[in-house]
Amino acid sequence: MNPGRSANNSNFVFVVNKESYLYRVPGKGTDLFCSREREALAYNLLKGYKITDEVIYLSTDSGIKISKYYENSRIPLSEKADELEACMKSLKKLHSLKLDFQYKDTLFDRMRRYNSFVKEVNGEQFYLDGFYTYWEELKNFEKIVKEKEDMFCFTHGDASINNFLITKEYAYPLLIDLEFPAVAHPFEDIATFCVDADYREINILKMLDYYVGRKATTFEQYHVLGLCVTGAMMWYSWAAYKCAVEKNNQQFISFRNDYEKYITEVGDSLRKISQLI
């Protein structure tokens, strides 16, 4: 699954004076879900840390972005544990930066906001049975983690496996496409990584262990599994919205079905571990 890049934006490579650049054109409706002002601010704040792709131009009006194109670059491979662990280390490095960023926006906030967009376009018809059952369960999950966890920091917001770049220029994965930067809990970035990679319990907890650098506690496991369900619910609403507004919506119906399956399966893992906390 890759709702961010494959379904929202178009990307092109062009060459000027033997230098290659990536030209991003945002898709229809992307301005509803993300803020280009926030994206530009995030890139500016991170410019000196060499942890993101190099941006040449970014329009806060159109969202058009021109960045350095890294020859022979690629996304991490799911079968390479060292690359996955390196991605988690890049995330931890990002989270450790003391950045002055004023926008708080959690997965819970976005889940609710995206659902409001669905209602505005009569998109609830594209929700399958059980959507609001999970919605109610996540209300309880949110209450529990809010009472016990408050370590918020600057986050990528869409740390999809497709938003990491393995390059010959750097010994660590770069973070790209900062379309949803926000102050939030760091585990939210682990969750968006796992949702996009279509990971279930075993691999989700493996990413968590890579991130914390040890065996995660039961509550940490509960927290990240719940955030995976929350992130999938958020993208489920995004898919329902796109189903409602796009004429050719079969692709988004497939996304919706994938997210519904993901929520069901990871939700089962969440319920089991909730008995242990």
C-alpha positions in Angstrom: 0.0 0.0 0.0 1.3 3.4 -0.8 -1.4 6.1 -0.6 1.0 9.0 -0.3 3.2 8.9 -3.4 1.6 6.6 -5.9 -1.9 7.9 -5.6 -1.5 11.5 -4.7 1.5 12.9 -6.6 3.1 12.6 -10.0 6.9 12.7 -10.2 9.2 13.4 -13.1 13.0 13.5 -13.6 14.6 16.2 -15.7 18.2 17.1 -16.4 19.8 20.6 -16.5 23.5 21.1 -17.2 24.1 17.4 -16.5 22.4 17.6 -13.1 19.3 15.6 -12.4 16.3 16.9 -10.5 13.0 15.4 -9.3 9.9 17.4 -10.2 6.8 16.7 -8.0 3.3 17.7 -9.1 0.7 17.2 -6.4 -2.4 15.4 -7.3 -6.0 16.6 -7.1 -7.2 17.3 -3.6 -3.9 16.9 -1.9 -4.1 20.4 -0.5 -7.1 19.3 1.6 -5.0 16.7 3.5 -1.6 18.4 3.9 -0.2 21.9 4.3 2.5 23.1 1.9 3.4 25.9 4.3 4.2 23.3 7.0 6.2 21.2 4.5 8.3 24.2 3.5 8.9 25.1 7.1 9.9 21.6 8.0 12.4 21.4 5.1 13.9 24.8 6.1 14.3 23.7 9.7 16.0 20.4 8.7 18.2 21.9 6.0 21.5 21.8 8.0 21.0 18.3 9.4 21.5 16.4 6.1 18.7 14.0 7.1 16.3 14.8 4.2 16.5 15.1 0.4 17.8 18.4 -0.9 15.0 20.8 -1.9 15.8 23.3 -4.6 12.3 24.8 -4.9 9.0 24.3 -3.1 5.9 26.4 -3.8 3.6 26.9 -0.8 0.8 27.7 -3.2 0.8 24.9 -5.7 2.9 22.3 -3.8 5.2 21.9 -6.8 8.6 20.7 -5.5 11.9 20.4 -7.3 14.6 18.5 -5.4 17.9 16.8 -6.1 17.6 13.5 -7.9 19.8 10.9 -6.4 21.1 8.6 -9.2 20.7 4.9 -8.5 18.8 5.5 -5.3 16.0 3.2 -4.1 13.7 2.6 -1.2 14.7 0.2 1.5 14.1 -3.5 1.0 11.8 -5.3 3.4 13.9 -8.4 3.3 17.0 -6.5 4.5 17.0 -6.2 8.2 20.0 -3.9 8.3 18.2 -1.4 6.0 15.0 -1.5 8.1 17.0 -1.0 11.3 18.8 1.9 9.7 15.4 3.5 8.8 14.4 3.3 12.5 17.7 4.9 13.4 17.1 7.7 11.0 13.7 8.3 12.6 15.2 8.3 16.0 17.7 10.9 14.9 14.9 13.0 13.5 13.0 12.7 16.8 16.0 13.7 18.9 16.3 17.1 17.2 15.1 20.0 19.3 13.1 21.8 16.6 10.9 24.7 17.2 7.8 23.6 15.3 4.4 24.9 16.4 2.1 22.5 14.6 0.7 19.6 16.8 -1.2 17.1 14.7 -1.5 13.5 15.8 -2.8 10.5 14.0 -5.9 10.8 16.2 -6.4 14.4 15.1 -6.0 13.4 11.4 -8.2 10.4 11.7 -11.0 12.6 13.0 -10.3 15.3 10.4 -10.3 12.9 7.5 -13.5 11.4 8.6 -15.1 14.9 8.6 -14.0 15.3 5.0 -15.7 12.0 4.2 -19.0 13.2 5.7 -18.8 16.4 3.7 -18.9 14.5 0.4 -21.3 11.8 1.4 -18.5 9.3 1.5 -19.7 7.3 4.4 -21.5 5.0 1.9 -18.0 3.6 1.2 -17.3 2.6 4.8 -17.7 -1.1 5.3 -19.6 -2.6 8.2 -17.6 -2.3 11.4 -15.8 0.9 10.7 -17.4 2.8 13.6 -16.9 -0.2 15.9 -13.2 0.2 15.6 -13.7 4.0 15.9 -15.2 3.5 19.3 -12.4 1.1 20.4 -9.8 3.6 19.4 -11.4 6.3 21.5 -10.6 4.1 24.6 -7.1 3.4 23.2 -6.4 7.1 22.8 -7.6 7.8 26.4 -5.2 5.1 27.8 -2.1 6.3 25.9 -2.8 9.9 26.6 -2.8 9.2 30.3 0.6 7.4 30.2 2.6 8.8 27.3 3.4 12.5 26.7 6.8 12.5 25.0 6.0 14.5 21.9 8.5 15.7 19.4 8.9 16.8 15.8 7.7 13.9 13.6 7.7 13.2 9.8 4.0 12.4 9.8 4.1 10.0 6.9 7.2 7.9 7.5 6.2 5.4 4.9 8.8 2.9 3.8 8.5 4.6 0.4 9.6 7.9 2.0 13.0 6.6 2.9 15.8 6.8 0.3 18.9 4.6 0.1 21.5 6.6 -1.7 25.2 6.3 -2.6 25.8 9.8 -1.1 24.8 8.9 2.4 25.5 6.0 4.8 22.0 6.2 6.2 18.5 6.4 4.7 17.3 9.9 3.9 13.8 11.0 4.8 11.8 12.5 1.9 8.4 14.0 1.2 7.7 15.9 4.4 4.1 16.5 3.5 2.7 15.9 7.0 5.2 17.2 9.6 3.9 17.7 13.1 4.6 17.6 16.7 3.3 14.2 17.8 4.4 11.0 19.6 7.5 9.5 17.9 5.8 6.0 17.7 3.4 7.5 15.2 6.2 7.5 12.6 6.9 3.8 13.3 3.2 3.2 12.8 3.0 4.9 9.5 6.0 3.0 8.4 4.4 -0.3 9.3 1.0 0.5 7.8 2.5 1.4 4.5 4.8 -1.7 4.5 1.7 -3.8 5.3 3.4 -5.2 8.4 1.5 -7.3 10.9 2.3 -7.9 14.6 5.6 -9.7 14.3 7.2 -7.2 12.0 5.6 -4.2 13.7 7.1 -5.2 17.0 10.4 -5.9 15.3 10.5 -2.3 14.0 9.6 -1.1 17.5 12.6 -3.0 18.9 14.9 -1.6 16.2 13.7 1.9 17.2 14.0 1.6 21.0 17.3 -0.4 20.7 16.0 -3.2 23.1 13.1 -5.4 23.7 10.1 -3.2 23.9 7.9 -3.2 27.0 4.4 -4.6 26.8 2.9 -1.1 27.0 5.1 0.1 24.2 4.0 -2.8 22.1 0.4 -2.0 22.9 1.0 1.6 22.0 2.5 1.1 18.6 0.0 -1.6 17.6 -2.8 0.8 18.5 -1.2 3.6 16.5 -0.9 1.2 13.5 -4.7 0.7 13.7 -5.2 4.4 14.1 -3.0 5.2 11.1 -4.9 2.6 9.0 -8.2 4.1 10.0 -7.0 7.5 9.0 -6.0 6.2 5.5 -9.2 4.2 5.3 -11.1 7.5 5.6 -8.8 9.0 3.0 -9.7 6.1 0.6 -13.4 6.6 1.3 -13.1 10.3 0.5 -11.3 9.5 -2.8 -14.0 6.9 -3.6 -16.6 9.6 -3.3 -14.9 12.3 -5.3 -13.1 10.3 -8.1 -15.0 9.1 -11.1 -12.6 6.2 -11.7 -12.4 5.0 -8.1 -11.6 1.3 -8.3 -8.1 1.9 -7.2 -9.3 3.6 -4.0 -11.9 0.9 -3.4 -8.9 -1.5 -3.4 -7.1 0.7 -0.9 -10.2 0.8 1.3 -10.4 -3.0 1.2 -6.7 -3.3 2.1 -7.0 -0.9 5.0 -10.2 -2.7 6.3 -8.3 -6.0 6.3 -5.3 -4.4 8.0 -7.4 -2.9 10.7 -9.2 -6.2 11.4 -6.0 -8.2 11.7 -3.8 -5.7 13.6 -6.9 -4.9 15.7 -7.0 -8.5 16.8 -3.4 -8.2 18.0 -4.2 -5.0 19.8 -7.1 -6.7 21.7 -4.9 -9.6 22.8 -2.1 -7.4 24.1 -4.5 -5.1 25.8 -5.3 -7.9 28.2 -1.7 -7.8 29.4 -1.3 -4.1 30.3 
